[in-house]
């Protein structure tokens, strides 16, 4: 398993081969074995196979082609709705209309999502994580008929690989692992830890095609801009209010 994880890569192109319901259920069942807070299982998974639904969903993920081409798209949701209903039907009044409860459910959903991804890859399937789900959570909620107490937090496309792309780079363990306490970084540390990433040919290409001086500027000025972050933050906060997590 460790060798499999060391070799993993994101797959964005899929073959026409479908995923059987039996295999998908096996993978999702593995996901339900993930750790969750208090064994409350504060998540739901929306399975999208229908072509028309994929067409409606694609613009909500900035028309990334994987949404249309993958046989299955999974939307993982933080879900307190089901648990709240259970509580009330058992004469127990829930107090989960707050930000802490959203974080609890979101963590549950993300743990399940990662476990599903590992299970899928162990069966030879390829996955692609779509971070766009939190940018357009309001529209995804409308499309998927998500009730109050439910917020989408991760989307994953799933299919049989039709490519074997190069692995993307990763920072070294020294850059991300701290012994006993957090040890803040010196300027030299930053230079050392990011040197390999900055020296890559694809990094140079990103800098050139975006007319920037450094790779960091590609992130701050193009890919994840301050204005966009503020806009999507406002949308997400409004989603949390409407879905009952910010009273």
N, C-alpha and C positions, 0 to 999 in steps of 0.2 A: 504493500500500500504506500509506503514512504517513497518508493521508486516512482510509482504512478503520480504521486503529488509533485515530485521533483520535476517530472517531465510534462506537467499539464500546461495547456495553452488555450487561449480563448479561440473559439470556433465561430466564424461569422458566415460561412458558406456551408450549406447542407445539401445532401443528396435528396432525391425524390422519395426515398424509402420512408414509409410511415413508421410510427412508434405504436406498437400494439398496446391495447388497454391493459393487458396483463403485465407487460413490462413497466408501463407508466405507473400502475398501481403499486408494483413492487418497489419502485424508486420512491414514490410518495410515502409508502409505508415506512421505508427507512428514514425518511425525513421526520416522521412523527416520533421517532425514537430520540430525537435531539433533546438536549437539556432545555427545560423551561422553568421560569420562575414559579416556585411553589407547586409545580406540576399542574398549573392552571391551563396551559396550552392556549395562550392568548393570541392565536393567529388563525387565519383562514387562507386557503390557496385557491385562486381562480384559474381554471384550466381553459385555455382558448385554443380551439382547433378549427372552428368554423371560418371559412374563407371571408365571408362578409364581415364578421367580427374583426378579423385581422386587418381588413381594409379600413375599418373605423378606428382601430387601435393604432395603426401605423403613424398617422400624423401626430398622435399624442406622444410618440417616441421620436419625434423629429424626422419621420420617414426613414429611419434606419432600415435597410433592406431585410435584415434578419427577421423582423416582425412578420413580414409577408411570406418569407421563404421557409422559415422553420415550421416543421409539422406541429409543434406544440409551443405555446408561450404560457409561462406560469407567472401569475401576479401574486406575490406574497403580501398579505395584509396584516397589520396590527389590528387585532379584533377583540374588543371587550364586550361587544354586543351579545354574543352567545353566553358569555360568563355572567353578564348582568342579568340576562333573562333567567338563567338557572337560579341565580341568587334570589330574585324576586319571586319565582315560583316555589321557592323553599322558605319563604318568610324571612329572608335576609336582605336588608337594604344595602346595596353596593355603594361604595364611596369612591368611584373610579373616574370621576369627571374632572380630571386634573392632568397636568403635564407629566407628573411622575408615572401615572398609569399609562400614558401614551408611550413613554420611554420603555417601560416594562414590557408592553405588548410588542413594540418595535424590535426590541432585543430578541424576544421569543421568535418573532417572524424571521429575523435575519439568521438566527442559529439554525432554524429549520431550512431556510433557503440554502445555506452553505452545505448542510448535510445532504439535501437533495442533489446538489451539484456534484458532490463527491460520489454519491451513489450512482448518479447517471454516468459519470466519467468512468467509474469502475466497470460499467457494462459496455463501454466503447462509444457512448454517445458524446457529443460535443455540446458545450454550453457557452452562452454569452450573457453576461450581466449587463443590464441597461439601467444606468443611474438616472435616466430621464424621468423615471416614474415619480420622483419627488418634485420635479419641476412642474408637472402637469397633473398633480394629484387631484385637483378639483375636477378636471375633465374626465379623468379615469374613474373617479367615484361616480360620476353621472353615467358614463358608458356601462359600467359593471353593476349599476344599481346597488352600490354599497350603502347600507343604512348608517345611522348615527352610531358612533363607537367603533367604526371600521375605517382605516386609512391605509392605502397602498404604500409600501415602503421599499419593495424590490421587485424587479421584473427580470425573468430569465428566459431566454429562448433555448430550445432543446431540439436536437436532431442528430442524424448520422453525419459525420464529417465528410465534406467534399473538398477538403483542403488540409494541409499540414503546415500552417504558418510558422514562421520563426518565433521562438519564445521571446516575449518582451523582457526587458531588463528589470532587475530588482536590486534595491540597495542591499548592501552587505549586512550580516547580522550585527556587526559592530555599530552600524548606524541606527538600528532600531531596538536593540536589546540593552537593557540597563540592569546592572547587578545591585540588588537590595534597595537602592534609591535612584531617582532620576538624576542623571548627570548631564547638566546643560552643555551645549556645544560651543566650542571655540570657533573662531573664524577658520582656523586651520582644519578643524574637524569637518566643517561644512565643505571646504574646498576638497578635502580628501574623499569624503563619502559620496560627493556628487561628480567627481572627476570622470569616472567611467561612463556615467549617463551622458555627460556633456560631450564626451569624446566620440560618441557613436555617430555613424554616418547619417542615420535617420534624424538625429537631433540637429545636426548641421543643416539638413534639408528643411526641417521645421522652421529653423531660424531664418533661412534664406527666403522661403516661400511666403513667410509672414512679415518680411522686411524688418526684423528685429535684431537687436545686438546680442541678446543672451537667450538661452532656453527658458529661463525663469520668466522673461518678458512674454514669451509665447503663452505661458499659463496665466499671468496676471492681466495681460492686455488683450488676449484673443480667446483663449479657451474658457477661462473661468473669470470673467470680468467682474469688477466690483459692482457695477450697475446691475448686471444680471443676477448676481448673488443677492442683492438687496430686493430686487423685484420678486424673485422666486421665494425668498424668505417671507416676504409679505403674503404671497399666495399661500404658502404652507401654513403660516400662522392663522390665516383666515380659515383654512381647511380644518385645522385643529379646533378652532372656535366653533365652527358649524357642526363638526362631528362630535362635539361634546367633551373635548379634552381641555378646554381653557375656559373655565367658568369664572 
